[in-house]
Amino acid sequence: MSYSALSALRRADQIFYEFLAEKEPLEFGLAFHCAEFPWATEYHMLREVTVRSPEQIVAAGREADDYYRQLDLKCGGWAGSVDQEDHILAEHLIGQGFQQQVWRVWQMGDWPTHSAHPQLRIVPARAMRRGYRKLWPDEPAADLAERQMDFPQYDMMVGVIEQQVVARGGLQQTGEIGCLRDLWVGELWRRQGIGRSILVFLMEMARRLSLRIVVTRSLQDDILARHFLTSAGLVEQGELIEYLASPAGIVIEQHRA
C-alpha cells in the first residue's frame, strides 16, 4: 500500500493511541478515552471527524459531549479526517473555546549519515527505566511514558553518557510505516550532536525493518525543530491540524536536540 506522509502519520497515531485507549465509533468520528490516564488530553479526543455543514458539527459536538459525560470525562479535542474541510471545524470549535494546534508533517528523504557522539551509548529505555523517568517533567507524565513502552510496536531508546540518561527518542512500527516519536535532549546536552546521533540510530532501525515510509511531526512555530529535522534530511510534507480543549497534557513530539 502506498501512503502519503499525512495519511501515514494519521494511521500511526490511531494505532499508537489505541494501545492504551478505548475507541468508540460515533456518527461523525471516532471517540477515544483512556481510564488509566484521564488527564492526558491526547487520549480523550474525537478523531477522524467528518462533518459537512454547521448543523452537522453542532450535532457532532452534542454527541461527543454526551459520550464523554457518561464516562465522567470531557472531550479533550478534535481532529478531522483526511478530507475534512478545516474551515468548518475552525469556525465552530474556536468559538467554543478550543485552541487550534498546527503540526508540521515530515517524511524521511535520504537515509541520514552521521558520526556518532564519541561518549554516547544508545540503549533501550526499558533497561534504564529510572533514568528515563527523570527525563519527564513530573510523575504523571513519567507514568504515561513508561506505559507507552509496553506497546510492542514501539521501541523507545535513550542516550547515556557516563551512566546518565541525557536524551530519548522512539520509533513506532505500523506495518510498513515508521513513526519517529518524542526525540528530546536535555538542555545541558544540546547542540553536541546527541539528537542527531539518536535520530540516525532510529533511522537505521527503520532501514533494517524495511519500512517504506518514515514520518514525524513538529509544532508549526518550533523553528529549532524545523531546522533540526531539515538538516537531518527530512522533508516537510504538509500540516496536521487539531483543536484542543486545553493545552495537551503531554506534547509528545518535542524535538529538542
Secondary structure, 3 states (H helix, E strand, C coil): CCCCHHHHHHHHHHHHHHCCCEEEECCCCEEEECCCCCCCHHHCEEEEECCCCHHHHHHHHHHHHHHHHHCCCCCCEEEECCCCCHHHHHHHHHHHCCEEEEEEEEEECCCCCCCCCCCCEEEEHHHHHHHHHCCCCCHHHHHHHHHHCCCCCEEEEEEEECCEEEEEEEEEEECCEEEEEEEEECHHHCCCCHHHHHHHHHHHHHHHCCCCEEEEEEECCCHHHHHHHHHCCEEEEEEEEEEECCCCCCCCCCCEC
